[in-house]
Amino acid sequence: MSRLTRALCAASAITLVGSETAFAQSQLPPIVVQTAPKTAKRIPATARATHPAAGTRATRHVASRPPVPSAPSAGGSLTVPTTAQATAAIERTPGAVAVVPDTQFKDGPANTIRDVLGWVPGVVTQPKSNIDNRVSIRGSGLTRNYGNRGINVYMDGIPINTSDGLFDLFEIDPAAYRYVEVFKGANALRFGANSLGGAINFVTPTGRDASAFDARFDAGSFGYVKSQFSTGGASGPYDWFVNGSAQREDGFRDHSSGNMERGSGNFGYRFSPDAETRFYINANTWRQRLPGELTKADALNAPRSADPEFVRQDQQRNIDSARLANKTTLRFGPTTVDLGIFTHQRHVDHPIYRYLDYTVADYGGFVRATDDRPIGGFRNRLVTGVNLFAGTMDYQEYDNPGNAVKGALLVNALQKSQNHSVYAENSFFVAPSVALIAGGQFMHAVRDQQDRFLSDGDQSGRRTWDIFSPKIGVLWDVDPTWQVFGNISRSAEVPTFDANKFTSPVTSNVDAQTATTYEIGTRGRRPDITWDLALYRAEIRNELQCLRTSPYSLCTVVNADRTVHQGVEAGLGVAFLKSAFVQEDRFWFNLAYTYNDFFFNGDARWGNNRLPGVSPHILRAEVLYKHPGGFYAGPNVEWMARAYFADNANSLTIDPYALLNFRIGYDAGPGWSGYVEARNLLDTRYISSTMTADIATAASALFNPGYGRAIYGGLRYRM
């Protein structure tokens, strides 16, 4: 463990701080969530308890919506909306979206992306080892064996994907964010995003809504220790927020220990009520050993073991990254303009079956204008924007004879990416409660590779794509608590560099993935029930599949012909017992269900086989008791209800499983709070994720075993 890790852990251990779970938040599945904006002054717990609808896990507000003011509310920020403002804005979307407030994910370990998004229907998070997770929305990037793709990921509206489309999750520190926005599918057009999975935006607090001091200490099974602190404040036109965390974990499996330190901050200056600028800085370091995948038998019978070859080569993933960005917001009457620039620098030291050593330098800018005004007596809202994004990767591969030692140089290339887009989306209200929506995005993308290691032939090449993706939709506010929506959209994803194998200077062997998606749904909020339901069908051409073709090597990316992703995303929360023991206490039943029906559509080789990688049925359910004094407790289950395949041939399955968990805690607002959470109480053996192949056998090492029984606990103190 580094000195910084030890120092932060020790400091937090002294202050003994932990997780936030505001008791009055009745913990419904995170559909589209609204909570009151956070300020240093909070409503006392007893006062909040008199409003049982406020602050549930899926608190919602649906109404016939006037324009949301872009100016800061009293003391708020112009560049960063509050949770309430973000919820009101996202609910203008005619499709499945969610806002997840920090009060949901800070009531537990707050360690991985699964802790943040695990209760969002339609978002599949599959743990690999330690903090690493595969994240997929509607089957996006489902066969990625390393890294993630198919989702546009943002931090405060600024991209964290590499310029060719990949993203790493280690930079995501759940303890650092005020809320998280989820836009499924083409519903992310407001950012100019246009991928099958949509977009996820992690939003940090500002000094105008952050606690003056907030610190926590978490510890648990398999050597897990994490400490975190943050502080923020404002003085006249200035405000600031700084967050730091450090963690380590021995790991459930052999050869899976890791540690990381992450720091972030933002600094704002308000020129006037209509002009504000904000600077962002992030710095992260991650050191992680890799245990490798196992055969199905080994994953179930010896789940803590590592692949011996991974141990012999001491396979690792080590990343250092830094990000600097600026965002400025200007308001001109009914028009708000956001503009920004950013750069993201990474160094990856990655000994695997070969020793990968490369640096990534990404940079870009954006301009987005939102105009909300009446036209001919009808309300009209227009969003237009331009995104410019480019980067270079200085990439080398060496032989790894063992023990993470660099051998002979095998690959040396300079890779350059460009992704530039222009987009617009217009919402015209034909009635106060009905909006017709139309939009589209034009994308110009370039992948250029200069091969600097020519002894095995010249693999240089360049390819460009120009793709237009339209969208239409409708949004109906049936009443102030109920919405109905529908849309038809197209999406497109250009291959990442690891997918491009240039066979000549002007061609590559992989095409862009495109899809047409049809979606209908409803969401609503009543005093003691909240719901979210979306049904979709995506008809895909050239789906990008990442298939394991030989042991220990990276996957090979290929295009499937025609495939279909269709499914159901459903969330439900019901208060079924009130004042059972004391006045204003509640029992809540919470459910998040995802149905995945993914298959080849008349493929020449695979016919109508199921697509591999995910179970058709994924369910999470919880019964939670909430006491008005701040105490909460209850069991929850995670159920993968049906087996699924590891290969296109549908010859090898991953067995269904169910996990029983329990959590208990106390949070009455500012001051001390704490939790204890037990996971996989029955110590069930199961497979949490799989690599995918064309044809798999019992000897195929494709599987990552899930964690065994684990207990975590934490304390938190905030002012």
C-alpha positions in Angstrom: 0.0 0.0 0.0 1.4 3.4 -0.9 2.2 6.1 1.6 -0.8 8.1 0.4 -3.1 5.2 0.9 -1.8 4.5 4.4 -2.1 8.2 5.3 -5.7 8.6 4.1 -6.8 5.3 5.6 -5.2 6.3 9.0 -6.7 9.8 8.9 -10.2 8.4 8.2 -9.8 5.7 10.8 -9.2 8.3 13.4 -12.3 10.3 12.4 -14.3 7.1 11.9 -16.7 8.2 9.2 -19.0 6.3 7.0 -21.9 6.0 4.6 -24.8 8.2 4.0 -28.4 6.9 3.9 -30.8 9.7 4.7 -33.4 7.7 6.6 -36.3 9.5 5.0 -35.3 8.2 1.7 -37.4 5.2 1.4 -35.2 3.3 -1.0 -37.2 2.6 -4.1 -35.6 1.3 -7.3 -33.7 4.2 -9.0 -36.1 5.1 -11.8 -36.0 8.8 -12.4 -35.1 10.1 -9.0 -35.6 13.5 -7.4 -34.3 14.6 -4.1 -34.1 18.0 -2.6 -31.0 19.9 -3.5 -28.3 19.4 -1.0 -27.2 22.3 1.1 -25.2 22.7 4.2 -28.4 23.3 6.1 -30.6 20.1 5.9 -34.1 19.4 7.0 -34.1 17.6 10.3 -34.9 13.9 10.2 -38.1 14.3 12.1 -39.3 16.9 9.7 -38.5 14.9 6.7 -40.3 11.9 8.1 -43.6 13.7 7.9 -43.3 13.6 4.1 -43.2 9.8 3.3 -43.2 10.5 -0.4 -40.1 12.6 -0.3 -36.7 11.0 -0.8 -37.5 7.5 -1.7 -35.0 5.3 -3.7 -37.0 6.4 -6.7 -38.6 9.6 -5.8 -40.2 11.2 -8.8 -41.8 14.4 -9.9 -43.9 14.3 -13.1 -45.9 17.3 -14.1 -46.8 19.5 -17.0 -43.4 21.2 -17.1 -42.7 24.9 -17.5 -39.2 25.8 -18.6 -36.7 25.0 -15.8 -34.8 28.1 -14.9 -31.1 27.9 -15.9 -30.1 30.5 -13.5 -28.8 29.4 -10.2 -31.3 29.0 -7.5 -30.6 30.9 -4.3 -26.9 30.4 -3.8 -26.7 27.6 -6.4 -24.4 27.1 -9.4 -25.2 28.0 -13.0 -22.8 25.5 -14.5 -23.9 22.5 -12.4 -27.7 21.8 -11.9 -29.0 20.6 -8.6 -30.4 17.2 -8.3 -33.9 18.6 -8.6 -33.0 20.7 -11.7 -31.3 17.7 -13.3 -34.4 15.6 -12.7 -36.8 18.1 -14.2 -34.5 18.5 -17.3 -34.1 14.7 -17.8 -37.8 14.1 -17.6 -38.2 16.1 -20.9 -36.8 13.0 -22.6 -39.2 10.8 -24.5 -37.5 7.6 -23.3 -36.0 5.7 -20.5 -33.8 7.8 -18.3 -32.8 8.0 -14.6 -31.3 10.3 -12.0 -29.6 8.4 -9.1 -28.9 10.7 -6.1 -25.9 10.1 -3.9 -28.3 9.3 -1.0 -28.8 6.0 -2.7 -25.3 4.8 -3.3 -23.5 6.3 -0.3 -25.4 4.1 2.2 -23.1 1.1 1.5 -19.4 0.5 0.5 -19.7 2.9 -2.5 -16.8 1.0 -4.1 -17.8 0.0 -7.7 -20.0 1.1 -10.5 -22.4 -1.7 -9.4 -22.9 0.0 -6.1 -24.1 3.1 -8.0 -26.2 1.7 -10.9 -27.1 -1.8 -9.6 -30.8 -0.8 -9.0 -31.3 0.9 -12.4 -33.4 -1.4 -14.6 -31.8 -2.0 -18.0 -28.3 -1.4 -16.7 -26.3 -4.7 -16.4 -23.2 -4.6 -14.3 -21.1 -7.8 -14.3 -18.2 -8.0 -11.8 -14.9 -9.4 -13.0 -12.3 -9.2 -10.2 -11.8 -6.5 -7.6 -13.4 -3.2 -8.7 -13.5 -4.1 -12.4 -17.0 -4.4 -13.9 -18.4 -4.9 -17.3 -21.2 -2.3 -17.8 -23.9 -2.8 -20.5 -27.1 -1.0 -21.3 -29.5 -2.8 -23.6 -26.7 -5.2 -24.6 -24.2 -2.6 -25.5 -20.6 -3.8 -25.4 -21.8 -7.1 -23.9 -19.0 -9.2 -25.3 -16.1 -6.9 -24.3 -13.6 -9.0 -22.5 -11.5 -6.0 -21.4 -12.3 -2.3 -21.1 -15.9 -1.2 -22.0 -17.5 0.3 -25.0 -21.0 1.1 -26.3 -21.8 3.8 -23.7 -20.7 7.4 -23.7 -19.5 8.2 -20.2 -19.2 11.7 -18.9 -18.0 13.4 -15.8 -19.8 16.7 -15.3 -20.9 16.6 -18.9 -17.3 16.2 -20.2 -16.2 12.9 -21.9 -14.0 10.4 -20.1 -14.1 7.8 -23.0 -10.9 7.6 -25.0 -11.2 9.3 -28.4 -11.8 5.9 -30.1 -14.6 5.0 -27.7 -13.3 2.8 -24.9 -13.6 3.7 -21.3 -12.2 2.6 -17.9 -14.2 2.6 -14.7 -11.4 2.9 -12.3 -11.6 6.7 -12.5 -15.2 6.5 -11.2 -15.2 7.2 -7.4 -18.8 6.8 -6.2 -18.1 8.7 -3.0 -17.3 11.8 -5.1 -20.6 12.5 -6.8 -23.8 14.4 -6.0 -25.9 12.4 -8.5 -25.6 10.2 -11.6 -27.7 10.6 -14.8 -28.5 7.6 -17.0 -29.7 8.0 -20.6 -30.6 4.7 -22.2 -30.1 4.3 -25.9 -30.5 7.3 -28.2 -32.1 9.2 -25.3 -28.6 10.7 -24.7 -28.9 13.1 -27.7 -28.8 16.1 -25.4 -25.0 15.4 -25.1 -24.7 14.5 -28.8 -24.2 10.9 -27.7 -25.2 8.3 -30.2 -24.4 4.8 -29.0 -26.6 1.7 -28.6 -26.2 1.9 -24.8 -26.7 5.6 -24.4 -24.8 7.7 -21.8 -24.0 7.9 -18.1 -23.0 11.3 -16.6 -21.4 11.5 -13.1 -21.9 14.9 -11.5 -19.8 16.2 -8.7 -20.9 18.7 -6.1 -19.8 22.3 -6.1 -18.8 24.5 -3.3 -22.3 25.9 -3.3 -24.0 22.7 -2.3 -21.2 20.6 -0.7 -20.7 20.0 3.0 -17.9 21.9 4.7 -16.5 18.6 5.8 -17.5 15.1 4.8 -15.4 12.0 5.6 -15.9 8.3 5.8 -14.1 5.1 6.5 -15.1 1.7 5.1 -13.7 -1.8 5.7 -14.7 -5.3 4.9 -14.0 -8.8 3.7 -11.0 -9.8 1.6 -8.8 -7.0 2.9 -11.1 -4.2 1.7 -10.3 -0.8 3.2 -11.3 2.6 1.8 -11.1 6.2 3.2 -12.6 9.3 1.7 -12.9 13.0 2.5 -14.2 16.1 0.8 -14.7 19.7 1.6 -16.3 22.6 -0.2 -17.3 26.2 0.3 -18.1 29.5 -1.3 -17.0 33.1 -0.8 -18.6 35.8 -2.9 -18.2 34.9 -6.6 -15.8 32.0 -5.8 -16.6 28.4 -4.8 -14.6 25.2 -4.5 -15.0 21.5 -3.9 -12.2 19.0 -3.3 -12.5 15.2 -2.9 -9.9 12.6 -2.2 -10.0 8.8 -1.6 -7.7 5.9 -1.2 -8.4 2.2 -1.1 -6.9 -1.2 -1.1 -8.1 -4.8 -1.3 -6.4 -8.2 -1.1 -9.1 -9.6 -3.4 -11.4 -12.6 -3.2 -9.2 -14.5 -5.6 -5.5 -15.3 -5.6 -3.4 -12.7 -7.5 -6.1 -10.1 -7.4 -4.8 -7.5 -5.0 -5.1 -3.9 -5.9 -4.9 -0.3 -4.6 -5.8 3.1 -5.9 -5.8 6.7 -5.1 -8.2 9.2 -6.7 -8.4 13.0 -6.3 -10.8 15.5 -7.9 -11.7 19.1 -7.5 -13.7 21.9 -9.2 -13.3 25.6 -8.8 -16.0 28.1 -9.9 -16.2 31.8 -10.5 -19.5 33.7 -11.1 -19.1 36.7 -13.3 -22.8 37.6 -12.9 -26.1 35.9 -12.3 -26.0 34.9 -16.1 -22.3 33.9 -16.5 -20.2 31.3 -14.6 -17.1 29.4 -15.4 -15.8 26.2 -13.7 -12.4 24.4 -13.8 -12.1 20.7 -13.2 -9.1 18.6 -12.3 -8.9 14.9 -11.7 -5.8 12.7 -10.9 -5.9 8.9 -10.4 -3.6 6.0 -10.0 -4.5 2.3 -10.1 -2.3 -0.8 -9.4 -4.1 -4.1 -10.0 -3.0 -7.7 -10.3 -5.2 -9.9 -12.6 -6.2 -13.5 -11.7 -7.5 -14.4 -15.1 -10.5 -16.4 -16.2 -11.2 -20.1 -15.3 -13.0 -23.0 -16.7 -16.6 -23.4 -15.6 -15.6 -26.3 -13.3 -12.8 -24.4 -11.7 -14.9 -21.2 -11.3 -17.5 -23.2 -9.3 -15.3 -25.6 -7.5 -12.2 -23.5 -6.8 -13.5 -19.9 -7.1 -10.6 -18.3 -5.2 -7.9 -19.7 -7.5 -6.1 -17.8 -10.2 -5.0 -19.0 -13.7 -1.5 -20.3 -13.2 -0.3 -18.6 -16.4 -1.5 -15.2 -15.2 0.5 -15.8 -12.0 3.6 -16.9 -13.9 3.5 -13.8 -16.1 2.4 -11.6 -13.1 -0.3 -10.1 -15.2 -1.3 -6.6 -14.1 -3.2 -3.5 -15.1 -1.6 -0.3 -13.9 -3.0 3.1 -15.0 -2.1 6.7 -14.2 -4.4 9.4 -15.5 -5.0 13.1 -15.3 -7.8 15.2 -16.6 -8.2 19.0 -16.9 -11.3 20.7 -18.1 -13.2 23.9 -18.2 -17.0 24.5 -18.6 -18.6 27.9 -18.9 -22.3 28.6 -18.9 -23.8 31.8 -20.3 -27.5 32.8 -20.2 -29.0 35.2 -22.7 -32.7 35.4 -21.8 -34.4 32.2 -22.8 -31.2 30.8 -24.3 -28.5 29.1 -22.3 -25.1 28.3 -23.8 -22.6 25.8 -22.4 -19.1 25.6 -23.8 -16.0 23.8 -22.7 -12.6 22.4 -23.4 -10.8 19.4 -21.9 -7.8 17.2 -22.1 -7.3 13.7 -20.7 -3.9 12.1 -20.3 -3.3 8.4 -19.5 -0.3 6.1 -19.1 -1.1 2.3 -19.2 1.5 -0.2 -18.0 -0.2 -3.5 -18.7 1.7 -6.8 -18.6 -0.6 -9.6 -19.8 0.1 -12.3 -22.3 2.3 -9.6 -23.8 3.6 -6.5 -22.1 1.5 -3.5 -23.2 2.9 -0.1 -22.6 1.2 2.9 -24.1 0.2 6.5 -23.5 -3.1 8.2 -24.5 -3.6 11.9 -25.1 -7.2 13.0 -25.7 -8.4 16.5 -26.1 -11.6 18.3 -27.3 -14.2 20.9 -26.9 -18.0 21.4 -27.1 -20.6 24.0 -27.5 -24.3 23.4 -26.6 -27.2 25.9 -26.8 -30.6 25.4 -25.3 -33.4 27.7 -26.3 -36.8 27.5 -24.5 -39.4 30.0 -25.7 -42.9 30.2 -27.1 -43.4 30.1 -30.9 -46.8 31.1 -32.2 -48.3 30.6 -28.8 -46.8 27.1 -28.4 -43.8 26.3 -26.1 -40.7 25.2 -28.1 -37.4 23.9 -26.8 -34.4 23.5 -29.1 -31.1 22.0 -28.1 -28.2 22.2 -30.6 -24.5 21.5 -30.2 -21.1 20.6 -31.7 -18.6 18.1 -30.2 -15.0 18.0 -31.3 -13.0 15.1 -29.9 -9.6 13.8 -31.0 -6.6 11.9 -29.6 -3.5 9.9 -30.1 -2.3 6.6 -28.7 1.5 5.9 -28.7 1.2 2.1 -28.4 3.8 -0.6 -27.9 3.6 -4.3 -27.2 6.6 -6.4 -25.9 7.1 -10.1 -25.2 6.3 -11.0 -21.6 8.5 -14.1 -20.8 7.3 -14.1 -17.2 7.2 -12.0 -14.0 6.0 -8.9 -15.8 9.3 -8.3 -17.6 9.5 -6.5 -20.9 11.0 -8.7 -23.6 11.5 -8.0 -27.3 9.5 -5.3 -29.0 6.6 -6.8 -31.1 4.3 -3.9 -32.0 4.9 -0.2 -32.3 2.2 2.1 -33.6 0.9 5.6 -33.5 -2.9 5.6 -33.5 -5.0 8.8 -34.1 -8.7 9.1 -33.6 -11.2 11.8 -34.4 -14.9 11.9 -33.5 -16.7 15.1 -34.5 -20.5 15.6 -34.4 -23.2 18.1 -34.9 -26.6 17.5 -33.3 -30.0 19.1 -32.7 -33.2 18.1 -30.9 -36.4 20.1 -30.9 -39.4 19.6 -28.6 -42.6 21.3 -29.8 -45.5 21.3 -27.4 -48.7 20.9 -29.5 -50.5 21.0 -26.1 -49.3 22.0 -22.7 -48.9 18.3 -21.8 -47.9 16.9 -25.1 -44.5 17.4 -26.9 -43.5 16.1 -30.3 -39.7 15.7 -30.5 -37.4 15.4 -33.5 -33.7 15.4 -33.8 -30.6 13.9 -35.2 -26.8 13.7 -35.2 -24.2 13.8 -37.9 -20.9 12.2 -37.0 -17.6 12.3 -38.8 -15.1 9.7 -37.4 -11.5 8.9 -38.4 -9.2 6.0 -37.4 -5.6 6.4 -38.6 -2.8 4.0 -37.7 0.9 4.5 -38.5 2.8 1.2 -38.1 6.4 1.8 -36.8 7.3 -1.9 -36.5 7.6 -3.2 -40.1 9.4 -6.5 -39.8 6.0 -8.3 -39.8 4.6 -6.1 -42.6 3.1 -2.6 -42.8 -0.2 -2.5 -40.8 -0.7 1.3 -41.5 -4.1 2.4 -42.6 -6.8 5.0 -42.4 -10.6 4.8 -42.5 -13.3 7.5 -42.2 -17.0 7.3 -41.5 -19.8 9.8 -42.0 -23.1 8.7 -40.4 -26.4 10.5 -39.8 -28.7 9.2 -37.1 -32.2 10.7 -36.8 -34.7 10.5 -33.9 -38.4 11.2 -33.4 -40.5 10.9 -30.3 -43.5 11.9 -28.2 -43.9 12.8 -24.5 -47.3 13.0 -22.9 -47.9 14.2 -19.3 -51.1 12.3 -18.6 -51.4 14.0 -15.3 -49.0 15.7 -12.8 -47.8 12.2 -11.6 -47.8 10.1 -14.8 -45.9 10.3 -18.1 -46.1 8.2 -21.3 -43.4 8.3 -24.0 -42.3 6.7 -27.2 -39.5 7.2 -29.7 -37.8 5.7 -32.8 -34.1 6.4 -33.2 -30.9 5.3 -34.9 -27.5 4.8 -33.4 -24.0 4.2 -34.7 -20.7 3.1 -33.2 -17.4 3.2 -34.9 -14.9 0.5 -34.1 -12.2 1.1 -31.5 -8.6 0.8 -32.4 -8.2 -2.7 -31.0 -10.9 -3.8 -33.5 -9.2 -2.3 -36.6 -6.8 -4.6 -38.4 -5.9 -2.7 -41.5 -5.6 -5.1 -44.5 -4.7 -2.2 -46.8 -4.0 1.5 -46.4 -7.7 2.4 -47.0 -9.7 -0.5 -45.5 -10.1 -2.4 -42.2 -11.9 -5.6 -41.5 -14.5 -4.2 -39.2 -17.4 -1.9 -40.0 -19.4 0.5 -37.9 -22.3 -0.9 -35.9 -25.7 0.7 -36.6 -29.1 0.1 -35.0 -32.7 1.3 -35.2 -34.4 1.2 -31.9 -38.2 1.4 -31.1 -39.2 2.3 -27.6 -42.4 2.9 -25.6 -42.8 3.4 -21.9 -44.3 5.1 -18.9 -43.1 6.4 -15.5 -45.0 7.8 -12.6 -45.2 8.7 -9.0 -48.1 8.4 -6.6 -48.0 8.9 -2.8 -47.1 5.3 -1.9 -46.1 3.8 -5.3 -43.6 4.7 -8.0 -43.0 2.9 -11.3 -40.9 2.9 -14.4 -41.5 0.7 -17.4 -39.9 0.7 -20.9 -40.1 -1.8 -23.7 -37.7 -1.6 -26.6 -36.5 -3.4 -29.7 -33.2 -2.6 -31.4 -32.6 -4.0 -34.9 -28.8 -4.1 -35.3 -26.5 -4.4 -38.3 -22.8 -5.3 -37.9 -23.0 -5.8 -34.2 -19.5 -5.6 -32.8 -18.6 -8.8 -31.0 -15.4 -9.3 -29.1 -14.7 -13.1 -29.2 -11.9 -15.1 -27.4 -10.2 -17.1 -30.1 -7.1 -18.5 -28.2 -6.0 -18.9 -24.6 -4.5 -15.8 -22.9 -4.8 -13.6 -25.9 -7.0 -10.5 -26.3 -10.3 -11.1 -28.1 -10.8 -10.7 -31.8 -13.5 -8.1 -32.8 -15.8 -9.2 -35.6 -19.1 -8.0 -37.1 -22.2 -10.1 -36.7 -24.6 -9.8 -39.6 -28.1 -9.0 -38.3 -29.0 -9.2 -34.6 -31.9 -8.1 -32.4 -31.8 -6.7 -28.9 -35.2 -6.4 -27.3 -36.4 -6.3 -23.7 -38.3 -4.9 -20.8 -36.9 -2.5 -18.1 -39.2 -2.3 -15.0 -38.9 -0.7 -11.6 -41.5 -0.6 -8.8 -41.6 0.7 -5.3 -44.5 0.2 -2.9 -45.0 1.3 0.7 -47.0 -1.7 2.0 -47.0 -1.1 5.8 -47.2 2.3 7.5 -46.9 3.2 11.1 -46.3 -0.4 12.0 -44.4 0.2 15.2 -44.2 4.0 15.5 -45.9 6.8 13.8 -44.6 7.5 10.3 -42.4 4.4 9.9 -42.6 2.5 6.7 -42.0 -0.9 5.1 -41.0 -0.6 1.4 -41.0 -3.2 -1.3 -38.5 -2.3 -4.1 -38.0 -4.2 -7.3 -35.8 -3.7 -10.4 -36.3 -6.2 -13.3 -34.5 -6.4 -16.6 -35.6 -8.8 -19.4 -33.0 -9.3 -22.2 -34.1 -11.0 -25.4 -31.0 -10.9 -27.6 -30.6 -13.1 -30.7 -29.1 -13.6 -34.1 -31.6 -12.8 -36.8 -31.3 -15.3 -39.6 -27.5 -15.4 -39.4 -25.9 -17.6 -42.2 -23.9 -19.5 -39.5 -25.8 -19.2 -36.3 -29.4 -18.9 -37.5 -31.5 -17.5 -34.7 -29.2 -18.6 -31.8 -29.2 -16.6 -28.6 -26.5 -14.0 -28.2 -24.1 -14.8 -25.4 -23.1 -12.9 -22.4 -26.2 -12.1 -20.3 -29.2 -13.8 -18.7 -32.6 -13.2 -20.1 -34.0 -12.4 -16.6 -32.2 -10.3 -14.0 -34.1 -9.2 -10.8 -33.3 -7.4 -7.7 -35.8 -7.1 -4.9 -35.8 -5.6 -1.4 -38.0 -5.2 1.7 -36.7 -2.3 3.8 -37.9 -1.0 7.1 -37.4 2.8 7.7 -37.8 4.3 11.1 -38.4 8.1 11.4 -35.5 8.3 13.8 -33.0 7.3 11.1 -32.7 3.5 11.5 -33.2 1.2 8.5 -32.8 -2.5 8.0 -33.9 -5.2 5.5 -33.0 -8.1 3.3 -32.6 -8.0 -0.5 -32.0 -10.6 -3.2 -30.2 -10.7 -6.5 -31.6 -13.3 -8.9 -30.3 -14.3 -12.2 -33.3 -16.5 -13.0 -32.3 -18.3 -16.2 -29.1 -19.8 -17.6 -27.4 -18.0 -20.5 -24.7 -18.9 -23.1 -21.0 -18.2 -23.2 -20.7 -18.7 -27.0 -22.4 -18.0 -30.3 -22.9 -21.8 -30.9 -25.0 -21.9 -27.7 -23.0 -25.0 -26.5 -21.9 -23.9 -23.0 -24.1 -22.3 -20.4 -23.7 -20.2 -17.2 -26.0 -21.5 -14.5 -28.7 -19.4 -12.8 -28.1 -18.3 -9.2 -29.7 -16.2 -6.4 -27.9 -14.2 -3.7 -29.3 -13.2 -0.3 -28.0 -10.0 1.2 -28.9 -7.9 4.3 -28.2 -4.3 5.3 -28.7 -2.3 8.5 -27.8 1.2 9.2 -28.5 4.6 10.8 -28.6 8.1 9.2 -30.4 11.0 10.7 -28.8 13.7 8.6 -25.6 15.7 9.4 -23.4 14.2 12.0 -22.6 10.6 12.5 -24.0 7.8 10.4 -23.1 4.2 9.7 -24.0 0.9 8.1 -23.3 -2.8 8.1 -23.9 -4.8 4.9 -23.7 -8.5 4.4 -23.6 -9.9 0.8 -24.0 -13.5 -0.4 -25.0 -14.7 3.0 -25.5 -18.3 1.9 -22.0 -18.3 0.3 -23.4 -19.3 -3.0 -20.9 -20.3 -5.7 -21.7 -18.7 -9.0 -20.2 -17.1 -12.1 -20.5 -13.3 -12.2 -19.2 -12.7 -15.8 -17.9 -14.5 -18.8 -15.8 -13.9 -21.8 -17.5 -14.9 -25.0 -16.4 -17.2 -27.9 -17.7 -18.5 -31.2 -17.6 -22.1 -29.9 -16.9 -22.9 -26.2 -16.1 -26.3 -24.5 -15.8 -27.4 -21.0 -12.1 -26.7 -21.2 -12.6 -23.1 -22.2 -11.2 -20.7 -19.6 -13.8 -17.9 -19.9 -15.3 -17.4 -16.5 -15.0 -15.1 -13.5 -16.3 -16.5 -10.2 -18.4 -14.2 -8.1 -17.4 -13.1 -4.6 -18.2 -15.4 -1.7 -19.8 -14.4 1.6 -18.7 -10.9 2.5 -19.4 -8.3 5.2 -18.7 -4.5 4.9 -19.2 -1.7 7.4 -18.6 2.0 7.5 -18.8 5.2 9.5 -19.3 8.7 8.2 -19.2 12.1 9.6 -20.4 15.2 7.8 -21.0 18.8 8.8 
